Amino acid sequence: MKFNLSRKRKWIIGGALLMCTATPSFAIFGLGDIVFDPTSYASLVSQLTTLESQYTSFKNNIRNFSLKSQWQTALTSMKNVQVTNRHGETNGMSAALTQNSTTAATMAWSNSSEALSSNTNDYLAGETAGNSGKLTQLAIVETSDTISPDCLNAVGSYRAARAASASATSSLQANQLDGTTATNSEVQQLNLVNAAQAQQLNEQQSQGALHACIAQQMMVQNMQQRNAAAHDLNLAANVHAQRQANPTGYVNSTNAYTDYVP
């Protein structure tokens, strides 16, 4: 009997040790249908933690800004100009400066500038390009007649474009400053950013045309200044050469007279 009890005790102790060293899956309270797996439980806890973090991040992404109005800016408007026209000298100028019309720009420039007469064309017919001060003046006139209407149209086009896009700009800013859930999702905010960048690109392109006009006008001014300086140098050189070939000083006069060039 003692042997049997000892043997039972050994079986009990062995079974207990077996339960302590068993795999992670084991029965609770000896019931085989309820299994506890510590590895699966740890994985589930990790997944729940990840989901909670994602939920918090998503919640923060759709959270509304409550004080968007502090970012609001004002768009400076450009007034429509009205050029005085007493005798028809500025016909079309007001339209050229406020509308996108190449016809109005060309007409306005023609009405406000003096045309070259046929006598001038005949007078310059015998001149040689590159060696004529008269033709350089003609080049300035012709270049200005080409550039100036183009710049008039660029200014009018810019004004017209700003007026046409005023509604879209106002709508975009209203959506950007909206504090409700209607426009505050992450995708909606990204769409607004893309729309703002598109508007900024259009504005930069429009201003680029104006910058090109400024460069063109400066080129014409440089032509005029350069040709005027060249004309003065050529005139002085020609007078000096004539005085050297045909002295007009008094006999036995000093060099102060022969070297003098007015």
C-alpha positions in Angstrom: 0.0 0.0 0.0 2.8 2.3 0.9 4.4 1.4 -2.4 1.2 2.3 -4.2 0.9 5.6 -2.4 4.4 6.5 -3.1 3.9 5.6 -6.8 0.8 7.8 -6.9 2.7 10.6 -5.3 5.4 10.3 -7.9 2.8 10.4 -10.7 1.2 13.5 -9.2 4.6 15.3 -8.8 5.6 14.2 -12.3 2.3 15.5 -13.8 2.8 18.8 -12.0 6.3 19.2 -13.3 5.0 18.3 -16.8 2.4 21.1 -16.6 5.1 23.6 -15.5 7.3 22.7 -18.4 4.6 22.3 -21.0 4.4 24.3 -24.3 2.6 27.7 -24.2 -0.7 26.1 -25.0 -2.2 24.3 -22.1 -5.5 23.5 -20.5 -6.9 25.6 -17.6 -8.1 23.7 -14.6 -7.7 20.4 -16.4 -10.3 21.3 -19.0 -9.0 20.4 -22.4 -11.4 22.7 -24.4 -10.0 26.0 -22.8 -6.5 26.7 -24.0 -4.4 29.7 -23.0 -1.5 30.8 -25.3 0.7 33.5 -23.9 2.4 34.1 -27.3 -0.9 34.7 -29.0 -2.0 37.0 -26.2 1.2 39.1 -26.5 0.7 39.4 -30.2 -2.9 40.5 -29.7 -1.9 43.1 -27.2 0.7 44.4 -29.7 -1.9 44.6 -32.5 -4.3 46.5 -30.2 -1.6 49.0 -29.3 -0.8 49.6 -33.0 -4.5 50.1 -33.8 -4.8 52.5 -30.9 -1.8 54.5 -32.2 -3.2 54.6 -35.7 -6.6 55.7 -34.4 -5.0 58.5 -32.5 -3.0 59.6 -35.5 -6.1 59.5 -37.7 -8.1 61.4 -35.1 -5.4 64.1 -35.0 -5.4 64.3 -38.9 -9.1 65.1 -39.1 -9.1 67.5 -36.1 -10.3 71.0 -37.1 -8.3 74.1 -36.6 -10.4 76.5 -34.5 -8.7 79.8 -35.3 -8.0 79.7 -39.0 -9.1 83.3 -39.4 -5.7 84.4 -38.0 -4.1 83.2 -41.3 -6.4 85.3 -43.5 -4.7 87.7 -45.9 -6.1 90.4 -48.2 -5.6 90.3 -52.0 -4.6 93.7 -53.3 -6.9 94.7 -56.2 -5.9 96.6 -59.3 -8.2 99.4 -60.3 -9.1 99.9 -63.9 -7.4 102.9 -65.3 -9.1 105.6 -67.4 -6.7 107.5 -69.6 -7.7 111.1 -70.5 -8.6 111.4 -74.2 -9.2 115.0 -75.3 -8.5 114.9 -79.0 -8.4 111.2 -79.8 -4.7 111.0 -79.0 -5.2 108.0 -76.6 -8.0 106.2 -78.3 -8.0 102.6 -77.1 -5.4 103.2 -74.3 -7.9 102.6 -71.4 -9.0 99.3 -73.1 -5.4 98.3 -73.7 -4.5 98.7 -70.1 -7.5 96.8 -68.7 -8.3 94.1 -71.3 -6.5 91.3 -73.1 -6.7 92.8 -76.5 -3.8 93.0 -78.9 -5.9 95.1 -81.3 -6.6 97.7 -78.7 -3.0 97.8 -77.6 -1.7 98.3 -81.2 -4.3 101.0 -81.9 -3.6 102.8 -78.7 0.1 102.9 -79.4 -0.4 104.1 -83.0 -2.7 106.9 -81.8 -0.3 108.1 -79.2 2.9 108.1 -81.2 4.1 110.1 -84.2 4.2 108.2 -87.5 7.2 108.4 -89.8 6.4 110.2 -93.1 7.2 109.1 -96.6 9.8 111.9 -96.8 11.7 110.3 -93.9 11.7 107.0 -95.7 13.1 108.6 -98.8 15.7 110.5 -96.7 17.0 107.3 -95.1 17.0 105.2 -98.3 20.6 105.9 -99.1 22.0 105.2 -95.5 24.0 102.1 -94.7 22.9 100.0 -91.7 25.6 99.8 -89.0 27.3 103.0 -90.2 24.5 105.5 -89.9 23.4 107.5 -86.9 20.1 108.2 -88.6 19.3 104.5 -89.1 20.1 103.8 -85.4 17.4 106.3 -84.5 15.0 104.5 -86.9 15.9 101.2 -85.2 14.9 102.7 -81.8 11.6 103.9 -83.2 10.8 100.6 -84.9 11.8 98.5 -81.9 9.8 100.6 -79.6 6.8 100.4 -81.9 7.0 96.6 -81.6 7.7 96.2 -77.9 5.4 98.9 -76.5 2.1 97.4 -77.8 3.2 94.0 -76.6 3.7 95.5 -73.1 0.4 97.3 -73.2 -1.3 94.0 -73.9 0.6 92.3 -71.2 -0.5 94.8 -68.6 -4.1 94.6 -69.8 -4.0 90.8 -69.9 -2.7 90.7 -66.3 -5.5 93.0 -65.1 -8.1 91.0 -66.9 -6.7 87.7 -65.5 -6.7 88.9 -61.9 -10.3 90.1 -62.3 -11.3 86.7 -63.8 -9.6 84.7 -61.1 -10.9 86.8 -58.2 -13.9 84.5 -57.5 -11.7 81.4 -57.6 -9.1 82.9 -55.3 -11.8 84.0 -52.9 -13.4 80.5 -52.9 -10.1 78.8 -52.3 -9.3 81.1 -49.4 -12.7 80.5 -47.9 -12.2 76.7 -48.0 -8.7 77.1 -46.6 -10.1 79.1 -43.6 -13.1 76.8 -43.1 -13.0 75.3 -39.6 -15.7 72.7 -40.1 -15.4 69.1 -40.9 -16.5 69.8 -44.5 -13.0 70.6 -45.7 -10.7 69.4 -43.0 -10.0 65.8 -43.9 -6.4 65.1 -44.9 -7.3 64.5 -48.6 -9.3 67.7 -48.8 -6.5 69.7 -47.2 -4.0 68.3 -49.7 -6.4 69.2 -52.6 -6.5 72.7 -51.3 -2.7 72.9 -51.2 -2.5 71.7 -54.8 -5.1 74.3 -55.8 -3.1 77.0 -54.1 0.1 75.9 -55.8 -1.6 75.9 -59.2 -2.9 79.5 -58.6 0.6 80.5 -57.5 2.1 79.1 -60.7 -0.4 81.0 -62.9 0.4 84.2 -61.0 4.2 83.7 -61.5 3.7 83.1 -65.2 1.6 86.2 -65.5 4.2 88.3 -63.7 6.9 86.7 -65.8 5.3 88.4 -68.9 5.4 91.7 -67.1 9.1 91.2 -66.2 9.8 90.4 -69.8 8.2 93.7 -70.8 10.3 95.6 -68.3 13.4 94.0 -69.8 12.3 94.9 -73.3 11.7 98.6 -72.4 15.1 98.7 -70.7 16.6 97.4 -73.9 15.1 100.2 -75.9 16.4 102.8 -73.4 19.8 101.2 -73.6 19.7 101.4 -77.3 18.9 105.1 -77.2 21.6 105.9 -74.6 24.2 103.8 -76.4 23.5 105.4 -79.8 23.6 108.9 -78.3 27.0 108.2 -76.7 28.3 106.7 -80.0 27.0 109.7 -81.9 28.8 112.2 -79.6 32.0 110.3 -79.9 31.8 110.0 -83.7 31.0 113.7 -84.0 34.0 114.7 -81.9 36.2 112.4 -83.9 35.0 113.8 -87.2 35.5 117.4 -86.1 39.0 116.6 -84.9 39.9 114.9 -88.2 38.6 117.8 -90.2 40.6 120.3 -88.1 43.7 118.2 -88.5 43.2 118.1 -92.3 42.2 121.7 -92.6 43.8 123.9 -89.9 41.8 127.1 -89.3 44.1 128.6 -86.6 46.0 131.9 -87.0 49.5 131.9 -88.4 52.1 131.4 -85.6 49.2 130.8 -83.1 49.7 128.6 -80.1 48.6 125.0 -79.8 45.7 126.1 -77.7 43.9 127.1 -80.8 44.7 124.1 -83.1 43.9 121.5 -80.4 40.6 123.1 -79.5 37.6 121.1 -80.5 34.2 122.6 -79.7 
